[in-house]
Amino acid sequence: MADGQNYAFRAMQAYLNADADLFALHAGVAAERLAKACLVRRSPALLVELQANAFSSLAMLLGIAVVEPPGRRTKVRTVGLQLAFARLQAIGVQVDASRESLENFIEARNWATHGGTGDFDLEETAANFVKIVDSLRAPLPTSSCGRADAFSGFEIE
């Protein structure tokens, strides 16, 4: 969670400097980390990308050791921002932003992350970020397998 706070702090610095692209980048990362933290608190399995090779990621997130070939490093692949929000909403977590506001926030983050100059408003993006963060700060119940230490020692992408 401290990592997400660091990105939120960087986003606020960019906001104060009126740097819309940098704000969108750091706010997007902060929101993604917070959304993933909310999913993990419910169950680490909610982070897994549902792909054919997802078994290793699922096992690792649940704290189950997987035997890998020698020299191969285990990478845990997780969902991105858009899918994290969709999963949160599917399990009943309400994000206090309209669908359009959420899509605009994700689009601004994607423009900043993947290059290009997006046509987004800094004030609107910042307002959406605050709504998202406030919505996700409400505590979620923790399941018996929702342990933050499930991530220790693994590279998460």
DSSP file with accessible surface (Angstrom, degrees, kcal/mol):
  #  RESIDUE AA STRUCTURE BP1 BP2  ACC     N-H-->O    O-->H-N    N-H-->O    O-->H-N    TCO  KAPPA ALPHA  PHI   PSI    X-CA   Y-CA   Z-CA
    1    1 A M     >        0   0  137      0, 0.0     4,-2.0     0, 0.0     5,-0.2   0.000 360.0 360.0 360.0 -33.3    0.0    0.0    0.0
    2    2 A A  H  >  +     0   0   72      1,-0.2     4,-2.1     2,-0.2     5,-0.1   0.864 360.0  56.7 -60.9 -34.7    2.9    2.4    0.7
    3    3 A D  H  > S+     0   0   71      1,-0.2     4,-1.9     2,-0.2    -1,-0.2   0.923 106.5  48.7 -63.2 -43.0    3.9    2.1   -3.0
    4    4 A G  H  > S+     0   0   10      1,-0.2     4,-2.3     2,-0.2    -2,-0.2   0.887 109.2  53.0 -63.7 -37.8    0.5    3.3   -4.0
    5    5 A Q  H  X S+     0   0  128     -4,-2.0     4,-2.5     2,-0.2    -1,-0.2   0.886 105.7  54.6 -64.4 -37.4    0.7    6.2   -1.6
    6    6 A N  H  X S+     0   0   64     -4,-2.1     4,-2.3     1,-0.2    -2,-0.2   0.923 109.6  46.5 -62.0 -43.8    4.0    7.1   -3.1
    7    7 A Y  H  X S+     0   0   49     -4,-1.9     4,-2.4     2,-0.2    -2,-0.2   0.879 110.6  52.7 -67.2 -36.8    2.4    7.3   -6.6
    8    8 A A  H  X S+     0   0   28     -4,-2.3     4,-2.3     2,-0.2    -2,-0.2   0.916 109.2  50.0 -64.0 -40.0   -0.5    9.3   -5.2
    9    9 A F  H  X S+     0   0  121     -4,-2.5     4,-2.2     1,-0.2    -2,-0.2   0.930 110.8  49.0 -63.2 -43.9    2.0   11.8   -3.7
   10   10 A R  H  X S+     0   0   95     -4,-2.3     4,-2.3     1,-0.2    -1,-0.2   0.880 109.1  53.5 -62.9 -38.2    3.8   12.0   -7.1
   11   11 A A  H  X S+     0   0    0     -4,-2.4     4,-2.5     2,-0.2    -1,-0.2   0.928 108.0  49.6 -62.3 -42.6    0.4   12.6   -8.8
   12   12 A M  H  X S+     0   0   71     -4,-2.3     4,-2.4     2,-0.2    -2,-0.2   0.885 109.2  52.0 -66.5 -36.0   -0.4   15.4   -6.4
   13   13 A Q  H  X S+     0   0   90     -4,-2.2     4,-1.4     2,-0.2    -1,-0.2   0.926 110.6  48.2 -63.5 -42.5    3.0   17.0   -7.1
   14   14 A A  H  <>S+     0   0    2     -4,-2.3     5,-2.8     1,-0.2    -2,-0.2   0.892 109.5  53.5 -64.7 -37.9    2.3   16.8  -10.9
   15   15 A Y  H ><5S+     0   0   71     -4,-2.5     3,-1.9     1,-0.2    -2,-0.2   0.937 107.1  50.5 -61.6 -46.2   -1.1   18.3  -10.3
   16   16 A L  H 3<5S+     0   0  140     -4,-2.4    -1,-0.2     1,-0.3    -2,-0.2   0.810 111.7  48.8 -62.6 -28.3    0.4   21.3   -8.4
   17   17 A N  T 3<5S-     0   0  127     -4,-1.4    -1,-0.3    -5,-0.2    -2,-0.2   0.319 112.9-122.0 -91.1   6.0    2.9   21.7  -11.4
   18   18 A A  T < 5 +     0   0   75     -3,-1.9     2,-1.0     1,-0.2    -3,-0.2   0.809  60.5 149.9  56.2  36.4   -0.1   21.5  -13.9
   19   19 A D     >< -     0   0   70     -5,-2.8     4,-2.6     1,-0.2    -1,-0.2  -0.782  21.9-178.7-100.6  92.2    1.6   18.5  -15.6
   20   20 A A  H  > S+     0   0   28     -2,-1.0     4,-2.7     1,-0.2     5,-0.2   0.881  77.3  49.6 -62.7 -42.4   -1.5   16.6  -16.9
   21   21 A D  H  > S+     0   0   63      2,-0.2     4,-2.3     1,-0.2    -1,-0.2   0.935 114.1  44.0 -64.6 -46.4    0.4   13.7  -18.4
   22   22 A L  H  > S+     0   0   67      2,-0.2     4,-2.5     1,-0.2     5,-0.3   0.893 113.4  52.4 -66.8 -37.0    2.5   13.0  -15.4
   23   23 A F  H  X S+     0   0    0     -4,-2.6     4,-3.2    -9,-0.2     5,-0.3   0.953 110.1  47.8 -60.9 -49.1   -0.5   13.4  -13.1
   24   24 A A  H  X S+     0   0    0     -4,-2.7     4,-2.1     1,-0.2    -2,-0.2   0.900 112.4  50.5 -60.9 -39.4   -2.5   10.9  -15.2
   25   25 A L  H  X S+     0   0   53     -4,-2.3     4,-2.1    -5,-0.2    -2,-0.2   0.974 117.3  36.8 -62.2 -55.0    0.4    8.4  -15.2
   26   26 A H  H  X S+     0   0   23     -4,-2.5     4,-2.6     1,-0.2    -2,-0.2   0.890 117.3  51.0 -70.8 -37.6    1.0    8.5  -11.4
   27   27 A A  H  X S+     0   0    0     -4,-3.2     4,-2.8    -5,-0.3    -1,-0.2   0.904 110.1  51.7 -65.1 -38.1   -2.7    8.8  -10.5
   28   28 A G  H  X S+     0   0    0     -4,-2.1     4,-2.4    -5,-0.3    -2,-0.2   0.918 111.0  46.0 -64.3 -43.6   -3.4    5.8  -12.7
   29   29 A V  H  X S+     0   0   25     -4,-2.1     4,-2.7     2,-0.2     5,-0.2   0.934 113.5  49.9 -64.9 -43.4   -0.7    3.7  -11.1
   30   30 A A  H  X S+     0   0    5     -4,-2.6     4,-2.3     1,-0.2    -2,-0.2   0.929 112.4  46.9 -61.3 -44.1   -1.9    4.7   -7.6
   31   31 A A  H  X S+     0   0    0     -4,-2.8     4,-2.8     1,-0.2    -1,-0.2   0.897 112.0  50.9 -65.5 -39.3   -5.5    3.9   -8.4
   32   32 A E  H  X S+     0   0   24     -4,-2.4     4,-2.7     2,-0.2    -2,-0.2   0.929 110.9  47.9 -64.3 -44.0   -4.5    0.5   -9.9
   33   33 A R  H  X S+     0   0   97     -4,-2.7     4,-2.2     2,-0.2    -2,-0.2   0.905 113.7  47.6 -63.7 -40.6   -2.4   -0.4   -6.8
   34   34 A L  H  X S+     0   0   19     -4,-2.3     4,-2.3    -5,-0.2    -2,-0.2   0.925 111.8  49.8 -67.1 -42.3   -5.3    0.6   -4.6
   35   35 A A  H  X S+     0   0    0     -4,-2.8     4,-2.1     1,-0.2    -2,-0.2   0.925 112.2  48.2 -61.8 -42.6   -7.8   -1.4   -6.6
   36   36 A K  H  X S+     0   0   26     -4,-2.7     4,-2.8     1,-0.2    -1,-0.2   0.887 108.4  54.2 -66.2 -36.9   -5.5   -4.4   -6.5
   37   37 A A  H  X S+     0   0   30     -4,-2.2     4,-2.1     1,-0.2    -1,-0.2   0.910 108.1  50.5 -62.8 -39.1   -5.1   -4.0   -2.8
   38   38 A C  H  X S+     0   0    8     -4,-2.3     4,-1.0     2,-0.2    -2,-0.2   0.901 111.2  48.0 -65.0 -40.6   -8.9   -4.1   -2.4
   39   39 A L  H >X S+     0   0    0     -4,-2.1     4,-3.1     1,-0.2     3,-0.6   0.922 110.5  51.4 -64.8 -43.8   -9.1   -7.2   -4.5
   40   40 A V  H 3< S+     0   0   10     -4,-2.8    -2,-0.2     1,-0.2    -1,-0.2   0.880 102.4  59.8 -62.1 -37.2   -6.4   -8.9   -2.5
   41   41 A R  H 3< S+     0   0  103     -4,-2.1   102,-1.2    -5,-0.2    -1,-0.2   0.840 112.7  39.4 -62.2 -29.6   -8.1   -8.1    0.7
   42   42 A R  H << S-     0   0   76     -4,-1.0   101,-0.3    -3,-0.6   103,-0.2   0.933 142.3 -35.6 -81.1 -51.9  -11.1  -10.2   -0.6
   43   43 A S    ><  -     0   0   25     -4,-3.1     3,-2.0    -5,-0.1    -1,-0.3  -0.786  43.0-134.1-170.2 130.9   -9.0  -12.9   -2.2
   44   44 A P  G >  S+     0   0    0      0, 0.0     3,-1.9     0, 0.0     4,-0.3   0.792 102.8  72.4 -59.1 -24.8   -5.6  -12.9   -4.0
   45   45 A A  G >  S+     0   0   32      1,-0.3     3,-1.4     2,-0.2    -5,-0.1   0.774  81.5  72.0 -63.1 -22.5   -7.2  -15.1   -6.7
   46   46 A L  G <  S+     0   0   44     -3,-2.0    -1,-0.3    -7,-0.3    -6,-0.1   0.659  90.0  61.0 -68.8 -12.5   -9.2  -12.0   -7.9
   47   47 A L  G <  S+     0   0    3     -3,-1.9    32,-2.0    -4,-0.2    -1,-0.3   0.643  78.9 111.1 -85.4 -15.7   -6.0  -10.6   -9.3
   48   48 A V  B <   -A   78   0A   5     -3,-1.4     2,-0.4    -4,-0.3    30,-0.2  -0.387  68.7-128.5 -71.1 132.3   -5.3  -13.4  -11.7
   49   49 A E        -     0   0   53     28,-1.1     2,-1.8    -2,-0.1     9,-0.1  -0.640  25.8-125.1 -71.0 131.7   -5.6  -12.8  -15.5
   50   50 A L        +     0   0  149     -2,-0.4     2,-0.3     3,-0.1    -1,-0.1  -0.592  61.8 130.0 -86.2  83.2   -7.8  -15.5  -16.8
   51   51 A Q  S >  S-     0   0  100     -2,-1.8     3,-1.8     1,-0.0     4,-0.1  -0.836  74.1 -96.8-127.6 169.9   -5.5  -16.9  -19.5
   52   52 A A  T 3  S+     0   0  115      1,-0.3     3,-0.4    -2,-0.3    -2,-0.0   0.828 123.5  46.1 -58.8 -33.6   -4.4  -20.3  -20.5
   53   53 A N  T 3  S+     0   0  105      1,-0.2     4,-0.5     2,-0.1     3,-0.4   0.069  80.1 109.1 -98.4  27.4   -1.1  -20.0  -18.5
   54   54 A A    <>  +     0   0   15     -3,-1.8     4,-2.7     1,-0.2     5,-0.2   0.596  49.5  89.0 -80.9  -9.9   -2.7  -18.5  -15.4
   55   55 A F  H  > S+     0   0  141     -3,-0.4     4,-3.0     1,-0.2     5,-0.2   0.913  87.0  48.7 -58.7 -46.2   -2.2  -21.5  -13.2
   56   56 A S  H  > S+     0   0   29     -3,-0.4     4,-2.6     1,-0.2    -1,-0.2   0.920 113.1  48.2 -61.0 -42.7    1.2  -20.5  -11.9
   57   57 A S  H  > S+     0   0    7     -4,-0.5     4,-2.5     2,-0.2    -1,-0.2   0.935 113.0  48.2 -62.3 -45.4    0.0  -17.0  -11.1
   58   58 A L  H  X S+     0   0   60     -4,-2.7     4,-1.6     1,-0.2    -2,-0.2   0.946 112.7  47.6 -61.0 -48.1   -3.1  -18.4   -9.3
   59   59 A A  H  <>S+     0   0    3     -4,-3.0     5,-3.2    -5,-0.2     3,-0.3   0.933 112.8  48.4 -60.5 -46.3   -1.1  -20.8   -7.3
   60   60 A M  H ><5S+     0   0   11     -4,-2.6     3,-1.6    -5,-0.2    -1,-0.2   0.917 109.8  51.6 -61.9 -43.6    1.5  -18.3   -6.2
   61   61 A L  H 3<5S+     0   0    1     -4,-2.5    -1,-0.2     1,-0.3    86,-0.2   0.792 110.1  50.4 -65.7 -25.5   -1.1  -15.7   -5.2
   62   62 A L  T 3<5S-     0   0   56     -4,-1.6    -1,-0.3    -3,-0.3    -2,-0.2   0.375 121.5-108.6 -91.7   3.9   -2.8  -18.4   -3.0
   63   63 A G  T < 5S+     0   0   47     -3,-1.6     2,-0.5     1,-0.3    -3,-0.2   0.723  72.6 140.0  80.1  21.1    0.6  -19.2   -1.4
   64   64 A I      < -     0   0   95     -5,-3.2    -1,-0.3    -6,-0.2    -2,-0.1  -0.871  52.5-124.2-101.9 125.0    0.9  -22.6   -3.1
   65   65 A A        -     0   0   94     -2,-0.5     2,-0.4    -3,-0.1    -5,-0.0  -0.439  22.3-159.1 -69.2 137.6    4.4  -23.5   -4.3
   66   66 A V        -     0   0   32     -2,-0.1     2,-0.6   -10,-0.1     8,-0.1  -0.972  17.4-127.7-118.5 132.0    4.8  -24.3   -8.0
   67   67 A V        -     0   0  145     -2,-0.4    -2,-0.0     3,-0.0     0, 0.0  -0.702  32.2-172.2 -82.1 117.6    7.8  -26.3   -9.2
   68   68 A E        -     0   0   34     -2,-0.6     3,-0.1     4,-0.1     6,-0.1  -0.794  32.3 -92.3-106.8 154.4    9.4  -24.4  -12.1
   69   69 A P    >   -     0   0   71      0, 0.0     3,-1.9     0, 0.0    -1,-0.1  -0.291  61.1 -81.3 -59.5 150.1   12.2  -25.6  -14.4
   70   70 A P  T 3  S+     0   0  134      0, 0.0     3,-0.1     0, 0.0    -3,-0.0  -0.238 116.5  17.7 -55.8 137.3   15.7  -24.6  -13.1
   71   71 A G  T 3  S+     0   0   91      1,-0.2     2,-0.5    -3,-0.1     0, 0.0   0.331  94.4 120.0  83.9  -6.3   16.6  -21.1  -14.0
   72   72 A R    <   -     0   0  153     -3,-1.9     2,-0.4    -4,-0.0    -1,-0.2  -0.800  54.5-145.2 -95.7 126.4   13.1  -19.9  -14.7
   73   73 A R        -     0   0  160     -2,-0.5     2,-0.3    -3,-0.1    81,-0.0  -0.760  18.8-120.4 -91.7 133.9   11.8  -17.1  -12.5
   74   74 A T        -     0   0   21     -2,-0.4    81,-0.9    -8,-0.1     2,-0.5  -0.571  27.5-165.8 -75.0 127.9    8.2  -17.2  -11.6
   75   75 A K  E     -b  155   0B  88     -2,-0.3     2,-0.7    79,-0.1    81,-0.2  -0.973  11.2-146.4-115.2 128.3    6.2  -14.1  -12.7
   76   76 A V  E     -b  156   0B   1     79,-2.8    81,-3.1    -2,-0.5     2,-0.5  -0.847  14.1-156.2 -93.9 118.6    2.8  -13.4  -11.3
   77   77 A R        -     0   0   92     -2,-0.7   -28,-1.1    79,-0.2     2,-0.3  -0.861  16.4-177.0 -99.8 127.5    0.7  -11.8  -14.0
   78   78 A T  B     -A   48   0A   4     79,-3.0   -30,-0.2    -2,-0.5   -31,-0.1  -0.748  29.6 -85.8-121.9 168.5   -2.2   -9.7  -12.7
   79   79 A V        -     0   0    1    -32,-2.0    -1,-0.1    -2,-0.3     2,-0.1  -0.224  42.4-122.5 -67.7 159.2   -5.1   -7.8  -14.1
   80   80 A G     >  -     0   0   34      1,-0.0     4,-2.5   -44,-0.0     5,-0.2  -0.233  37.5 -81.4 -92.2-173.1   -4.8   -4.2  -15.2
   81   81 A L  H  > S+     0   0    2      1,-0.2     4,-2.4     2,-0.2     5,-0.2   0.921 124.4  48.0 -59.0 -50.3   -6.6   -1.1  -14.0
   82   82 A Q  H  > S+     0   0  125      1,-0.2     4,-2.1     2,-0.2    -1,-0.2   0.931 115.9  43.0 -62.6 -45.2   -9.7   -1.5  -16.2
   83   83 A L  H  > S+     0   0   78      2,-0.2     4,-2.7     1,-0.2    -1,-0.2   0.870 110.2  57.1 -71.4 -32.4  -10.3   -5.1  -15.3
   84   84 A A  H  X S+     0   0    0     -4,-2.5     4,-2.4     2,-0.2    -2,-0.2   0.942 109.1  46.3 -61.9 -44.4   -9.5   -4.5  -11.6
   85   85 A F  H  X S+     0   0    3     -4,-2.4     4,-2.6     1,-0.2     5,-0.2   0.921 111.6  51.6 -63.1 -42.5  -12.3   -1.9  -11.5
   86   86 A A  H  X S+     0   0   46     -4,-2.1     4,-2.2     1,-0.2    -2,-0.2   0.914 111.2  47.3 -61.3 -42.0  -14.7   -4.3  -13.3
   87   87 A R  H  X S+     0   0   37     -4,-2.7     4,-1.5     2,-0.2    -1,-0.2   0.896 110.1  52.4 -68.1 -39.2  -13.9   -7.0  -10.8
   88   88 A L  H  <>S+     0   0    0     -4,-2.4     5,-2.8    -5,-0.2     3,-0.4   0.941 111.7  46.2 -60.1 -45.9  -14.4   -4.7   -7.9
   89   89 A Q  H ><5S+     0   0   73     -4,-2.6     3,-1.6     1,-0.2    -2,-0.2   0.887 108.0  57.4 -64.8 -35.3  -17.8   -3.7   -9.2
   90   90 A A  H 3<5S+     0   0   87     -4,-2.2    -1,-0.2     1,-0.3    -2,-0.2   0.798 107.1  48.4 -65.8 -28.2  -18.7   -7.3   -9.9
   91   91 A I  T 3<5S-     0   0   52     -4,-1.5    -1,-0.3    -3,-0.4    -2,-0.2   0.243 129.6 -94.6 -98.0  14.2  -18.2   -8.2   -6.2
   92   92 A G  T < 5S+     0   0   51     -3,-1.6     2,-0.7     1,-0.3    -3,-0.2   0.542  76.9 140.2  94.3   8.3  -20.3   -5.2   -5.1
   93   93 A V      < -     0   0   17     -5,-2.8     2,-0.5    -6,-0.2    -1,-0.3  -0.768  42.0-147.2 -86.8 118.6  -17.7   -2.5   -4.5
   94   94 A Q        -     0   0  143     -2,-0.7     2,-0.6    41,-0.1    -5,-0.0  -0.771   2.7-150.9 -91.1 124.6  -19.1    0.8   -5.8
   95   95 A V        -     0   0   10     -2,-0.5     2,-2.6     2,-0.2    37,-0.1  -0.855  19.4-131.7 -92.8 123.8  -16.8    3.3   -7.3
   96   96 A D  S    S+     0   0  113     -2,-0.6     2,-0.3    35,-0.5    38,-0.1  -0.352  77.0  88.1 -78.8  60.0  -18.2    6.8   -6.7
   97   97 A A  S    S-     0   0   17     -2,-2.6    -2,-0.2    34,-0.1    31,-0.0  -0.971  81.8-104.7-151.1 145.0  -17.7    7.9  -10.3
   98   98 A S     >  -     0   0   63     -2,-0.3     4,-2.6     1,-0.1     5,-0.2  -0.237  35.8-108.2 -65.3 162.4  -19.9    7.6  -13.3
   99   99 A R  H  > S+     0   0  190      1,-0.2     4,-2.6     2,-0.2     5,-0.2   0.916 122.6  50.5 -57.7 -42.1  -19.1    5.1  -15.9
  100  100 A E  H  > S+     0   0  132      2,-0.2     4,-2.6     1,-0.2    -1,-0.2   0.918 110.0  49.5 -64.5 -41.5  -18.0    7.9  -18.2
  101  101 A S  H  > S+     0   0   20      2,-0.2     4,-2.3     1,-0.2    -2,-0.2   0.907 112.1  48.4 -63.9 -41.4  -15.8    9.5  -15.6
  102  102 A L  H  X S+     0   0   11     -4,-2.6     4,-2.6     2,-0.2    -2,-0.2   0.926 112.2  48.3 -65.1 -43.9  -14.2    6.1  -14.9
  103  103 A E  H  X S+     0   0  100     -4,-2.6     4,-2.7    -5,-0.2    -2,-0.2   0.894 111.5  50.5 -63.1 -40.1  -13.6    5.5  -18.6
  104  104 A N  H  X S+     0   0   48     -4,-2.6     4,-2.5     2,-0.2    -1,-0.2   0.896 110.4  49.7 -65.2 -39.2  -12.1    9.0  -19.0
  105  105 A F  H  X S+     0   0    1     -4,-2.3     4,-2.4     2,-0.2    -2,-0.2   0.942 112.8  46.2 -63.7 -46.2   -9.8    8.4  -16.1
  106  106 A I  H  X S+     0   0   11     -4,-2.6     4,-2.7     1,-0.2    -2,-0.2   0.911 112.2  51.3 -63.9 -40.7   -8.6    5.1  -17.5
  107  107 A E  H  X S+     0   0   98     -4,-2.7     4,-2.7     2,-0.2    -1,-0.2   0.924 109.6  49.5 -63.5 -42.9   -8.2    6.7  -21.0
  108  108 A A  H  X S+     0   0    1     -4,-2.5     4,-2.3     1,-0.2    -2,-0.2   0.931 112.6  48.1 -62.0 -42.8   -6.1    9.5  -19.5
  109  109 A R  H  X S+     0   0   36     -4,-2.4     4,-2.6     1,-0.2    -2,-0.2   0.923 111.7  49.6 -63.3 -43.2   -3.9    7.0  -17.7
  110  110 A N  H  X S+     0   0   52     -4,-2.7     4,-2.8     2,-0.2    -2,-0.2   0.905 109.9  50.5 -65.0 -40.9   -3.6    4.8  -20.8
  111  111 A W  H  X S+     0   0  101     -4,-2.7     4,-0.8     1,-0.2    -1,-0.2   0.933 114.7  44.1 -59.6 -46.7   -2.5    7.8  -22.9
  112  112 A A  H  < S+     0   0   22     -4,-2.3    -2,-0.2    -5,-0.2    -1,-0.2   0.878 118.1  44.5 -68.0 -36.4    0.1    8.8  -20.3
  113  113 A T  H  < S+     0   0   54     -4,-2.6    -2,-0.2    -5,-0.2    -1,-0.2   0.907 121.0  35.3 -75.3 -42.8    1.3    5.3  -19.9
  114  114 A H  H  < S-     0   0  142     -4,-2.8    -1,-0.2     1,-0.3    -2,-0.2   0.305 116.2-101.0-101.7   8.4    1.5    4.2  -23.5
  115  115 A G  S  < S+     0   0   45     -4,-0.8    -1,-0.3     1,-0.2    -2,-0.1  -0.054  72.3  87.3  95.2 161.7    2.6    7.4  -25.1
  116  116 A G  S    S-     0   0   47     -4,-0.1     2,-0.6    -3,-0.1    -1,-0.2  -0.283  76.1 -81.0  98.7 171.7    0.9   10.1  -27.0
  117  117 A T        -     0   0  115     -2,-0.1     2,-0.1     2,-0.0    -5,-0.1  -0.959  44.1-151.6-116.6 113.9   -0.9   13.2  -25.8
  118  118 A G        -     0   0   18     -2,-0.6     2,-1.1   -10,-0.2   -10,-0.0  -0.424  18.8-122.6 -81.7 158.3   -4.4   12.6  -24.7
  119  119 A D        +     0   0  164     -2,-0.1     2,-0.3     2,-0.0    -1,-0.1  -0.703  64.2 130.7 -99.7  77.2   -7.2   15.1  -24.9
  120  120 A F        -     0   0   40     -2,-1.1     2,-0.5   -12,-0.1     3,-0.1  -0.957  57.1-118.1-133.2 154.2   -8.1   15.1  -21.2
  121  121 A D     >  -     0   0   83     -2,-0.3     4,-2.6     1,-0.1     5,-0.2  -0.772  12.5-146.1 -94.4 128.3   -8.7   17.8  -18.6
  122  122 A L  H  > S+     0   0   23     -2,-0.5     4,-2.8     1,-0.2     5,-0.2   0.917  99.6  49.3 -58.8 -45.9   -6.4   17.9  -15.6
  123  123 A E  H  > S+     0   0  104      1,-0.2     4,-2.4     2,-0.2    -1,-0.2   0.919 113.4  46.0 -63.5 -43.0   -9.1   19.2  -13.2
  124  124 A E  H  > S+     0   0   80      2,-0.2     4,-2.4     1,-0.2    -1,-0.2   0.919 113.6  48.8 -65.7 -43.8  -11.6   16.5  -14.4
  125  125 A T  H  X S+     0   0    4     -4,-2.6     4,-2.3     1,-0.2    -2,-0.2   0.916 112.4  48.9 -63.2 -41.3   -9.0   13.7  -14.2
  126  126 A A  H  X S+     0   0   10     -4,-2.8     4,-2.4    -5,-0.2    -2,-0.2   0.909 110.3  50.7 -65.6 -42.2   -7.9   14.9  -10.7
  127  127 A A  H  X S+     0   0   47     -4,-2.4     4,-2.2    -5,-0.2    -2,-0.2   0.918 111.2  48.6 -62.2 -41.6  -11.6   15.0   -9.5
  128  128 A N  H  X S+     0   0    5     -4,-2.4     4,-2.6     2,-0.2    -1,-0.2   0.902 109.1  53.7 -64.7 -40.3  -12.2   11.5  -10.8
  129  129 A F  H  X S+     0   0    9     -4,-2.3     4,-2.8     2,-0.2     5,-0.2   0.938 108.6  48.7 -59.5 -45.7   -9.0   10.3   -9.1
  130  130 A V  H  X S+     0   0   71     -4,-2.4     4,-2.7     1,-0.2     5,-0.2   0.924 111.7  49.4 -62.8 -42.5  -10.2   11.7   -5.7
  131  131 A K  H  X S+     0   0   88     -4,-2.2     4,-2.1     2,-0.2   -35,-0.5   0.916 112.3  48.3 -61.8 -43.5  -13.6   10.0   -6.1
  132  132 A I  H  X S+     0   0    0     -4,-2.6     4,-2.0     2,-0.2    -2,-0.2   0.948 112.9  46.6 -63.3 -48.8  -12.0    6.7   -7.0
  133  133 A V  H  X S+     0   0   35     -4,-2.8     4,-1.0     1,-0.2    -2,-0.2   0.932 112.5  50.1 -61.5 -45.4   -9.6    6.8   -4.1
  134  134 A D  H  < S+     0   0   89     -4,-2.7     3,-0.5    -5,-0.2     4,-0.4   0.895 110.8  50.5 -60.5 -39.0  -12.3    7.8   -1.6
  135  135 A S  H >< S+     0   0   20     -4,-2.1     3,-0.6    -5,-0.2    -1,-0.2   0.865 112.4  45.8 -65.4 -37.6  -14.5    5.0   -2.9
  136  136 A L  H 3< S+     0   0    5     -4,-2.0    -1,-0.2     1,-0.2    -2,-0.2   0.533  93.5  77.6 -88.1  -5.3  -11.8    2.3   -2.5
  137  137 A R  T 3<  +     0   0  172     -4,-1.0    -1,-0.2    -3,-0.5    -2,-0.1   0.720  67.5 104.4 -76.8 -18.7  -10.7    3.4    1.0
  138  138 A A  S <  S-     0   0   61     -3,-0.6     2,-0.0    -4,-0.4    -3,-0.0  -0.402  84.3-106.4 -63.2 133.2  -13.7    1.7    2.6
  139  139 A P        -     0   0  101      0, 0.0    -1,-0.1     0, 0.0    -2,-0.1  -0.339  30.5-152.0 -67.1 140.9  -12.5   -1.5    4.2
  140  140 A L        -     0   0   22     -4,-0.1    -4,-0.0    -3,-0.1   -47,-0.0  -0.834  30.8 -94.9-103.9 150.7  -13.4   -4.8    2.6
  141  141 A P        -     0   0   86      0, 0.0     2,-0.5     0, 0.0    -1,-0.0  -0.360  38.7-130.9 -62.2 144.2  -13.8   -8.1    4.5
  142  142 A T        -     0   0   81      2,-0.0  -100,-0.2    -3,-0.0  -101,-0.1  -0.867  16.3-144.6-100.1 128.1  -10.6  -10.1    4.5
  143  143 A S    >   -     0   0   42   -102,-1.2     3,-1.2    -2,-0.5  -100,-0.0  -0.362  31.8-101.4 -81.1 172.0  -10.9  -13.8    3.7
  144  144 A S  T 3  S+     0   0  126      1,-0.3    -1,-0.1    -2,-0.1  -101,-0.1   0.762 125.3  43.2 -66.4 -22.0   -8.8  -16.4    5.3
  145  145 A C  T 3  S+     0   0   47   -103,-0.2     2,-2.0     1,-0.1    -1,-0.3   0.417  82.9 106.0-103.0   3.1   -6.6  -16.5    2.2
  146  146 A G    <   +     0   0   11     -3,-1.2     2,-0.5  -105,-0.2    -1,-0.1  -0.460  46.6 153.7 -82.7  71.0   -6.4  -12.7    1.7
  147  147 A R    >   -     0   0  113     -2,-2.0     3,-1.4   -86,-0.2     4,-0.1  -0.865  42.4-152.1-106.3 130.2   -2.9  -12.3    2.9
  148  148 A A  G >  S+     0   0   79     -2,-0.5     3,-1.6     1,-0.3     4,-0.1   0.810  94.4  68.4 -66.5 -27.8   -0.7   -9.5    1.8
  149  149 A D  G >  S+     0   0   90      1,-0.3     3,-1.4     2,-0.2    -1,-0.3   0.563  73.6  89.0 -73.2  -1.6    2.4  -11.6    2.3
  150  150 A A  G <  S+     0   0    6     -3,-1.4    -1,-0.3     1,-0.3   -87,-0.2   0.728  85.8  55.3 -63.8 -18.5    1.4  -13.8   -0.6
  151  151 A F  G X  S+     0   0   48     -3,-1.6     3,-1.8    -4,-0.1    -1,-0.3   0.557  77.0 121.4 -90.3 -10.1    3.3  -11.4   -2.8
  152  152 A S  T <  S+     0   0   82     -3,-1.4     3,-0.1     1,-0.3    -3,-0.0  -0.314  81.8   7.7 -62.9 130.7    6.6  -11.6   -1.0
  153  153 A G  T 3  S+     0   0   75      1,-0.2     2,-0.4    -2,-0.0    -1,-0.3   0.503 105.4 106.1  84.1   5.6    9.4  -12.8   -3.2
  154  154 A F    <   -     0   0   68     -3,-1.8     2,-0.6   -81,-0.0    -1,-0.2  -0.912  68.4-125.6-121.3 146.8    7.5  -12.7   -6.5
  155  155 A E  E     -b   75   0B  59    -81,-0.9   -79,-2.8    -2,-0.4     2,-0.5  -0.768  28.3-155.8 -87.6 122.8    7.7  -10.3   -9.4
  156  156 A I  E      b   76   0B  67     -2,-0.6   -79,-0.2   -81,-0.2   -81,-0.0  -0.879 360.0 360.0-106.7 126.2    4.2   -9.0  -10.1
  157  157 A E              0   0   80    -81,-3.1   -79,-3.0    -2,-0.5    -2,-0.0  -0.898 360.0 360.0-114.7 360.0    3.3   -7.7  -13.6
